[in-house]
Amino acid sequence: MTATDTAFADPRLGEPFLLTPGPLTTAFSVKEAMLRDWGSWDGDFRAMTKSMCDQLVALAGDTRGAFACVPIQGSGSFCCEAMLGSMVPQDGKVLVLANGAYGLRAAETLRVMGRAYTLIDKGDYLPPRGDEVGQALDADPAITHVIAIHCETSSGILNPIAEIADVVAAKGRRLLIDSMSAFGAVELDVNRIQYDAMVSSANKCIEGVPGFGFVIARKTALEAAKGNAHSLSLDVHAQWAAMVKTGQWRFTPPTHTIAAFLEALRLHALEGGVAGRGARYTRNRDVMVAGMRALGFETLLADAWLSPIIVTFFNPAHPSFVFSTFYDLMKAKGFIIYPGKLTVVDSFRVGCIGRMDETIMRRVVAAAAECLAEMGVDTAAPPAAAIAERAKLAA
Ligand SMILES: *Cc1c(COP(=O)(O)O)cnc(C)c1O
């Protein structure tokens, strides 16, 4: 282990910490890994792709060779679109479980590609529950697939994926999971949670830089996906078949991003894999949430639904609080926070993921306290309307 392996605040760089759900703060050695060019057809690079795919399948817990990893160029949404368009047959029908922007994006993706779907929309932050999923599947025998969002990053809610997976399996349907912002830090073990395919991307919990996403899918489902895709480039089966045959990506791969990702995977393993990464993010969240609550801030979600990925806070009710000013002051202190995405009440988000530890989260809280003082806000307590909205969660 080198100094760089354990450094969370690298003094060589004066850049702000990204308290965002990706792109996020990466290790210096991850950035450094990009200082070299690779030929995409060359054996060295093909070995890198294979190593990456093998490691990702292992992270999903597959020990029997039943799953394969298929990387897809582009941002996470490209990969999600590839999964939906490839795994769902043209005459299939998808039950979309939405409780925020990413669930709704999955529905929009299906609409654009002309696949039939039906939507359970729980609003901004209520979790889709197993019983209602079961009822929807009973009510519509045409549904072949269910898409669930693991951590809905727009609120930070960690959806009850095991409960949903059990119902989908019991009803004989196929589950697809958008685990974009959770995979690598929250367990999604194929031996415990039954699914056909999941997607994540390079720039979330594995702590790489942006440029590609990856599908981890059951090989039998991949075989069945042949000819389903609506798109040439976003065809998971074709990408998989080409990789099995030649070891190469079908179109120009983001070579530097993959080199960086391999270094990110090395750091991930060094930290203790999914459990180690998840434990650090959980500590980040606990320290940050406790500190923010001490300032009067309140979380949108009850503790039971808080993910270790990102946390939504209500804007304070105090008349002197202006989010854009708060944002600028936080940035000047070295921390980039994230605006909220709720429709009913004003909020902002603070990410817990990326190359940061609890020491840095304590500095985040101290910076927030200074910003409030500079704005003349003596308490960060939210408006009564926000609390009333939150009470619906318990209902
Ligand atoms: C980040 C993310 C995506 C993909 O977003 P891109 O901007 O396309 O990378 C999809 N779903 C969830 C839940 C995410 O957090």
The ligand as a MOL file (V3000), in Angstrom:
LIG
                    3D

  0  0  0     0  0            999 V3000
M  V30 BEGIN CTAB
M  V30 COUNTS 15 15 0 0 0
M  V30 BEGIN ATOM
M  V30 1 C -26.1470 8.4520 -12.4440 0
M  V30 2 C -27.3710 7.6640 -12.6270 0
M  V30 3 C -27.7990 7.2660 -13.9120 0
M  V30 4 C -27.0770 7.6350 -15.1800 0
M  V30 5 O -26.8940 8.9790 -15.3390 0
M  V30 6 P -25.8920 9.5260 -16.4520 0
M  V30 7 O -25.9370 10.9980 -16.2320 0
M  V30 8 O -26.3820 9.1280 -17.7740 0
M  V30 9 O -24.5540 8.9100 -16.1520 0
M  V30 10 C -28.9040 6.4410 -14.0060 0
M  V30 11 N -29.5700 6.0460 -12.9110 0
M  V30 12 C -29.2040 6.4110 -11.6680 0
M  V30 13 C -29.9800 5.9080 -10.5050 0
M  V30 14 C -28.0940 7.2370 -11.4820 0
M  V30 15 O -27.7200 7.5980 -10.2430 0
M  V30 END ATOM
M  V30 BEGIN BOND
M  V30 1 1 1 2
M  V30 2 1 2 3
M  V30 3 2 2 14
M  V30 4 1 3 4
M  V30 5 2 3 10
M  V30 6 1 4 5
M  V30 7 1 5 6
M  V30 8 2 6 7
M  V30 9 1 6 8
M  V30 10 1 6 9
M  V30 11 1 10 11
M  V30 12 2 11 12
M  V30 13 1 12 13
M  V30 14 1 12 14
M  V30 15 1 14 15
M  V30 END BOND
M  V30 END CTAB
M  END
